[in-house]
Amino acid sequence: MTLLTAALLFFAGFASGAINAVAGGGTFISFGALTLIGVPPIMANATSSIAQFPGYVTSTLAYSSDIKRMWRGALMLALVSLIGSGLGAVILLSLDNPQFRAMVPWLLLGATALFAAGPWLKPKERHAEEATAGKGIAGPLAQFVTAIYGGFFGAGMGIMMLATLGLTQGGDYHRLNALKNLLAVVIAAIAIVVFVAGDAVNWPGALVMIPGVALGGYAGVWIARRVKQVYVRTFVIAVGLLLAGYYFVTA
């Protein structure tokens, strides 16, 4: 790895961490940077998952008090997330790079559309008595599908989870966001185990990106106070469309 490549990955990690802290969608940056320097798409996806993992953990720790009050009700969702994420990661590794590369532009378009629709997919608050343990099998089933997607690709996973949790769970936005962060850790952790076992990680790229992601997440607080979220969201959507276009052209 050249110094220029390392610098590119570090700053891509920084940008992805900052964007995740402000508006979400940082996976577009980390995945895109890895593929643009020649990392195969499957390995880039796996490496990006590892690079983003510390951000999922710190976001969950920030909601530790909320999670303590609802961990029993979250166990079933965590279990289906574990199974679904493992299944999605295994499906990914069962493909070869040309097969996955052909899917990438469509995945990016779908994730970009999901991200663009994010403001309209925010969960509605429900009364406290509804915030118990979901409704029948709808919650676990929706979470299972989301976890498969998260283990397979991951971009837009958080927005998808907030939308489905808002439909199947009770409580206010902060409760749902805390639950989303907890389940994201489970999904990412299981996917990472599968990716590491499958030797699908570009470790030099991951090790360069991780400190950038950490610093970017911290800087995101400063950015959030000075830059309107609509500008950041517009930038992320533009990156997603450009990457999709790049893969359509080069496929």
Residue pairs with C-beta under 8 A, 6 or more apart in sequence:
1 204
1 205
1 208
5 37
6 208
8 33
8 37
9 33
9 34
9 37
9 205
9 208
9 209
9 212
10 208
10 209
10 211
10 212
11 212
12 29
12 30
12 32
12 33
12 34
12 209
12 212
13 30
13 51
13 208
13 209
13 210
13 211
13 212
13 213
13 216
14 212
14 213
14 215
14 216
14 219
15 26
15 29
15 216
16 26
16 27
16 28
16 29
16 30
16 51
16 52
16 209
16 212
16 213
16 216
17 26
17 55
17 212
17 213
17 214
17 215
17 216
17 217
17 218
17 219
17 220
18 26
18 216
18 217
18 219
18 220
18 223
19 25
19 26
19 29
19 216
19 220
19 232
19 235
19 236
20 26
20 27
20 52
20 55
20 213
20 216
20 217
20 220
21 55
21 216
21 217
21 218
21 219
21 220
21 221
21 223
21 224
22 220
22 223
22 224
22 227
22 229
22 232
23 229
23 232
23 233
23 236
24 115
24 118
24 158
24 159
24 236
25 115
25 155
25 156
25 233
25 236
25 237
25 239
25 240
26 52
26 55
26 213
26 216
26 236
27 48
27 52
27 111
27 154
27 155
27 156
28 108
28 111
28 112
28 155
28 236
28 239
28 240
28 243
29 236
29 239
30 48
30 51
30 52
30 209
30 213
31 44
31 45
31 48
31 155
31 243
32 239
32 243
34 43
34 44
34 47
34 48
34 202
34 205
35 41
35 44
35 243
37 205
39 47
39 202
39 205
40 97
41 97
41 100
41 101
41 104
42 92
42 93
42 95
42 97
42 100
42 200
43 200
43 201
43 202
44 202
45 92
45 100
45 153
45 154
46 92
46 191
46 192
46 195
46 198
46 200
46 201
46 202
47 201
47 202
47 203
47 205
47 206
47 209
48 154
48 209
49 154
49 188
49 191
49 192
49 195
50 192
50 195
50 201
50 206
50 210
51 205
51 206
51 209
51 210
51 213
52 154
52 188
52 213
53 185
53 188
53 189
53 192
54 210
54 213
54 214
54 217
55 213
55 214
55 217
56 181
56 184
56 185
56 188
57 185
58 217
59 181
59 184
60 67
60 178
60 181
60 182
60 184
60 185
62 181
63 174
63 177
63 178
63 181
63 182
66 174
66 175
66 178
67 74
67 178
67 179
67 182
70 131
70 171
70 175
70 178
70 179
73 132
73 133
73 134
74 179
74 182
74 183
76 133
76 134
76 139
76 140
77 134
77 139
77 140
77 143
77 179
77 183
78 182
78 183
78 186
80 140
80 141
80 143
80 144
80 147
81 143
81 144
81 146
81 147
81 150
81 183
81 186
81 187
81 190
82 147
82 186
82 190
83 144
83 147
84 143
84 144
84 145
84 146
84 147
84 148
84 150
84 151
84 187
85 147
85 148
85 150
85 151
85 186
85 187
85 188
85 190
85 191
86 151
86 190
86 191
86 193
86 194
87 147
87 148
87 151
88 147
88 148
88 149
88 150
88 151
88 152
88 153
88 191
89 151
89 152
89 190
89 191
89 194
89 195
89 198
90 151
90 194
91 148
91 151
91 152
92 100
92 151
92 152
92 153
93 194
93 195
93 198
93 200
95 103
101 247
101 251
102 251
104 247
104 251
105 243
105 244
105 245
105 247
105 248
105 251
106 244
107 153
107 155
108 155
108 240
108 243
108 244
108 247
109 240
109 241
109 244
110 156
111 153
111 155
111 156
111 240
112 156
112 237
112 240
112 241
112 244
114 121
114 156
114 159
114 160
115 155
115 156
115 159
115 233
115 236
115 237
115 240
116 233
116 237
117 159
118 159
118 233
121 159
121 162
121 163
121 166
122 162
122 166
122 173
123 162
123 163
123 165
123 166
123 167
123 173
123 176
124 166
125 171
125 172
125 173
126 170
126 171
126 172
127 170
128 170
128 171
129 170
130 170
130 171
131 169
131 170
131 171
131 172
131 175
132 170
134 140
134 168
134 169
135 168
138 167
138 168
139 164
139 165
139 168
139 169
142 164
142 167
142 168
143 161
143 164
143 165
143 168
143 183
146 157
146 160
146 161
146 164
147 183
147 186
147 187
149 157
149 160
150 157
150 161
150 184
150 187
150 188
150 191
151 187
151 190
151 191
151 194
154 187
154 188
154 191
155 240
157 184
157 187
158 180
158 184
161 180
161 183
161 184
162 176
162 177
162 180
165 176
165 179
165 180
166 176
169 175
169 176
169 179
195 201
223 232
